[in-house]
Amino acid sequence: MDCIFCKITEGTIPSKKVFENERIVAFHDISPAAPVHILIIPKKHIPTMNDVTEEDGPLVAELFAAARQIAREQGIAESGYRLVNNVNQDGGQVVYHLHVHLLGGSKLSPILGEIKS
């Protein structure tokens, strides 16, 4: 499999990790869209949110628990942050490995993005 996020979880591609346990890893985005921009991914390769099964429910819950913990550790939990999951091409997904973007560190626009026809 030629998945960049799988290679990061395996340690064959370096990253600036901020969190890791047996099932989840989180690291700084190389092209940040906010002062704090961290990607939180399961170590299990799941291409998109559409591929999440009932069996993966606890893993997805753990992804969000990790996001909450990381936001506290980054000092942005109280001021606020955004969690984003892009799904497939029209949703803006670039890497086909389930991931959540944790964005914060400044006031974010309430608009999620332009809808293009």
C-alpha positions, 0 to 999 in steps of 0.5 A: 500500500502506498499510503503516506499516513500508513508510512507515518504510522510505521515510522518510515516517514518522519513526522512531528508527533504530538500524540500516539498510543496503540491505535491512534497517532497525531502529528503537525500538518506540513502545510498548516491552515491555522496556528495549530493544525494537527492531523489525528489518524487511526493506525488502522488504514480506513480510506474514508469515513464512508468505509467506517464500519460498526466495528470501527465505532470505538476507534472513531470515538477514540479519535475524538477523545484524542482530539479533545486531549490534544486541544487541551495540551495545545492550549486551545480547548477553552478558546475554541477549535475546529475538527474537520473530516473531509470525505472523497474528492468533492469533500476535499479529501486528499489523502485516502486514510481517515483523518481529522484536522484539529485547527485552532490557535486563532479566531476561525471564520464561522464559514466552513468553505465555499460551495462550488457548483 
